[in-house]
Amino acid sequence: MEILDRLKSIVGIGKATIELSKVDTPVRAGAELHATVILRGGDYDVAVQDVRLHFDEERMVYTAQGRGDFAFWQQHANVTIPLGGRMLGKDEQLEMPVVLTLPADLAANAENLRYVLIAETEIPGLNPKHAVPVEVVA
């Protein structure tokens, strides 16, 4: 049965997911950013490794004349929630509140600058990830 479950996960059928919710935005530089990480089990039990959250800065980069897109610039804060291979049961939901303290020297969002909160974990055969934009105000 484990082989069938792995094949399902490869094509995205019944897979476990990660999601960020209740993200406090807008937020000021130097403040605490509160959020909730939600892990949802799929159609079968899976072992979940640590959940990692990171608060990243993205800047506009130009790859061709007049064509720009946002790309990772630097990471400002992170936290790891140790789960150490905990089994996430079929259709089980696990909610974990988290707090990240942001640096006091963050610049406010601008036309060429934005921030994103990313939650990710490792599950055999999968690497679920979810990102939420965060507005930093002056």
The 8 nearest C-alpha neighbors of each residue, nearest first, counted from 0:
[[1, 3, 2, 4, 5, 43, 6, 7],
 [0, 2, 4, 3, 5, 6, 43, 44],
 [3, 1, 5, 4, 0, 6, 7, 8],
 [2, 4, 6, 0, 1, 5, 7, 8],
 [5, 3, 1, 7, 2, 6, 8, 0],
 [6, 4, 8, 2, 7, 3, 1, 124],
 [5, 7, 3, 9, 4, 8, 2, 10],
 [8, 6, 12, 4, 5, 9, 10, 11],
 [7, 9, 11, 5, 10, 6, 14, 12],
 [10, 8, 6, 7, 11, 5, 124, 125],
 [9, 11, 8, 7, 12, 6, 5, 14],
 [12, 10, 8, 9, 14, 7, 13, 125],
 [13, 11, 7, 14, 8, 10, 9, 42],
 [14, 12, 42, 41, 11, 15, 8, 7],
 [13, 15, 41, 8, 12, 11, 16, 42],
 [14, 16, 41, 40, 39, 13, 17, 38],
 [17, 15, 39, 127, 38, 14, 40, 18],
 [18, 16, 38, 37, 127, 128, 129, 39],
 [19, 17, 37, 129, 36, 20, 38, 16],
 [18, 20, 36, 35, 37, 129, 34, 118],
 [19, 21, 35, 22, 34, 36, 18, 37],
 [20, 22, 34, 35, 23, 19, 33, 36],
 [21, 23, 34, 20, 33, 24, 35, 19],
 [24, 22, 33, 32, 21, 25, 34, 26],
 [25, 23, 26, 133, 134, 22, 135, 32],
 [24, 26, 134, 135, 23, 136, 133, 27],
 [25, 27, 24, 135, 136, 134, 23, 28],
 [28, 26, 136, 135, 30, 137, 29, 25],
 [27, 29, 103, 105, 30, 101, 102, 104],
 [103, 28, 30, 102, 101, 27, 100, 31],
 [31, 29, 28, 27, 101, 100, 32, 26],
 [30, 32, 100, 99, 101, 33, 98, 29],
 [31, 33, 99, 98, 23, 100, 30, 34],
 [34, 32, 98, 23, 22, 97, 31, 99],
 [35, 33, 22, 21, 97, 96, 20, 23],
 [34, 36, 96, 20, 95, 19, 21, 97],
 [37, 35, 19, 95, 94, 18, 96, 20],
 [36, 38, 94, 18, 93, 17, 19, 35],
 [37, 39, 17, 93, 92, 16, 94, 18],
 [40, 38, 92, 16, 15, 91, 90, 37],
 [39, 41, 15, 90, 91, 89, 87, 88],
 [40, 42, 15, 14, 13, 90, 89, 43],
 [41, 43, 13, 89, 90, 14, 40, 44],
 [42, 44, 89, 41, 45, 88, 4, 40],
 [45, 43, 88, 89, 87, 86, 40, 46],
 [46, 44, 87, 86, 47, 43, 88, 122],
 [45, 47, 86, 84, 85, 122, 87, 48],
 [48, 46, 84, 122, 85, 86, 121, 45],
 [47, 49, 84, 83, 121, 82, 120, 122],
 [48, 50, 81, 82, 80, 83, 120, 51],
 [51, 49, 120, 80, 79, 119, 81, 48],
 [52, 50, 79, 119, 118, 78, 120, 80],
 [53, 51, 118, 78, 77, 117, 79, 119],
 [52, 54, 77, 117, 76, 116, 55, 78],
 [53, 55, 116, 76, 75, 115, 74, 77],
 [56, 54, 74, 115, 114, 73, 75, 53],
 [55, 57, 114, 73, 72, 113, 74, 71],
 [56, 58, 71, 72, 70, 113, 69, 114],
 [59, 57, 112, 69, 111, 70, 72, 60],
 [58, 60, 69, 111, 68, 67, 70, 112],
 [61, 59, 67, 68, 69, 58, 62, 70],
 [60, 62, 67, 63, 66, 68, 59, 64],
 [61, 63, 67, 66, 60, 64, 68, 65],
 [64, 62, 66, 61, 65, 67, 60, 68],
 [63, 65, 66, 61, 62, 67, 60, 68],
 [64, 66, 63, 67, 61, 62, 68, 60],
 [67, 65, 63, 64, 61, 62, 68, 60],
 [66, 68, 61, 60, 59, 62, 65, 69],
 [67, 69, 59, 60, 70, 61, 66, 62],
 [68, 70, 59, 58, 57, 60, 67, 71],
 [71, 69, 57, 58, 72, 59, 68, 60],
 [70, 72, 57, 73, 56, 58, 55, 69],
 [71, 73, 57, 56, 58, 70, 74, 55],
 [74, 72, 56, 55, 71, 75, 57, 54],
 [73, 75, 55, 54, 76, 56, 53, 72],
 [76, 74, 54, 55, 73, 102, 101, 56],
 [77, 75, 54, 53, 74, 101, 99, 100],
 [78, 76, 53, 52, 54, 99, 79, 75],
 [77, 79, 52, 51, 53, 80, 99, 76],
 [80, 78, 51, 50, 81, 52, 49, 77],
 [79, 81, 50, 49, 51, 82, 78, 52],
 [82, 80, 49, 83, 79, 50, 48, 51],
 [81, 83, 49, 48, 85, 84, 80, 47],
 [84, 82, 48, 85, 81, 49, 47, 46],
 [83, 85, 48, 47, 46, 82, 86, 49],
 [86, 84, 47, 46, 82, 83, 87, 48],
 [85, 87, 46, 45, 88, 47, 84, 44],
 [88, 86, 45, 44, 40, 46, 91, 85],
 [89, 87, 44, 91, 40, 86, 90, 43],
 [88, 90, 43, 44, 40, 42, 41, 91],
 [89, 91, 40, 41, 88, 39, 42, 92],
 [92, 90, 40, 88, 89, 39, 87, 93],
 [93, 91, 39, 38, 40, 90, 94, 37],
 [92, 94, 38, 37, 39, 95, 91, 36],
 [95, 93, 37, 36, 38, 35, 92, 96],
 [94, 96, 36, 35, 97, 37, 93, 38],
 [97, 95, 35, 34, 36, 94, 98, 33],
 [98, 96, 34, 35, 33, 95, 99, 36],
 [97, 99, 33, 32, 31, 34, 100, 96],
 [100, 98, 32, 31, 101, 33, 76, 97],
 [101, 99, 31, 30, 32, 29, 98, 102],
 [100, 102, 29, 30, 28, 31, 99, 76],
 [101, 103, 29, 104, 105, 28, 100, 75],
 [29, 104, 102, 28, 105, 101, 30, 27],
 [103, 105, 102, 28, 106, 29, 101, 107],
 [106, 104, 28, 103, 102, 107, 29, 101],
 [107, 105, 104, 108, 137, 135, 28, 136],
 [106, 108, 136, 135, 137, 109, 105, 134],
 [109, 107, 113, 112, 135, 134, 106, 136],
 [110, 108, 112, 111, 107, 113, 106, 135],
 [109, 111, 112, 108, 113, 59, 58, 107],
 [110, 112, 59, 109, 58, 113, 69, 108],
 [113, 111, 58, 109, 108, 110, 57, 59],
 [114, 112, 108, 57, 56, 58, 109, 115],
 [115, 113, 56, 133, 55, 57, 132, 134],
 [114, 116, 132, 133, 55, 131, 54, 117],
 [117, 115, 54, 131, 130, 53, 132, 55],
 [116, 118, 130, 53, 52, 129, 115, 54],
 [119, 117, 52, 129, 128, 51, 130, 53],
 [120, 118, 128, 51, 127, 50, 129, 117],
 [121, 119, 50, 126, 127, 49, 51, 48],
 [122, 120, 126, 48, 47, 125, 123, 127],
 [121, 123, 125, 47, 126, 46, 124, 48],
 [124, 122, 125, 121, 46, 45, 126, 5],
 [123, 125, 122, 8, 5, 9, 126, 121],
 [126, 124, 122, 123, 127, 121, 8, 9],
 [125, 127, 121, 122, 120, 128, 119, 124],
 [128, 126, 119, 16, 17, 120, 125, 121],
 [127, 129, 119, 118, 17, 126, 120, 130],
 [130, 128, 118, 18, 117, 17, 119, 19],
 [129, 131, 117, 116, 118, 115, 132, 128],
 [130, 132, 116, 115, 133, 117, 129, 19],
 [133, 131, 115, 114, 116, 134, 130, 113],
 [134, 132, 115, 114, 24, 131, 135, 25],
 [133, 135, 25, 24, 108, 26, 136, 114],
 [134, 136, 107, 26, 27, 108, 25, 133],
 [137, 135, 107, 27, 26, 134, 25, 108],
 [136, 107, 27, 135, 28, 106, 108, 26]]
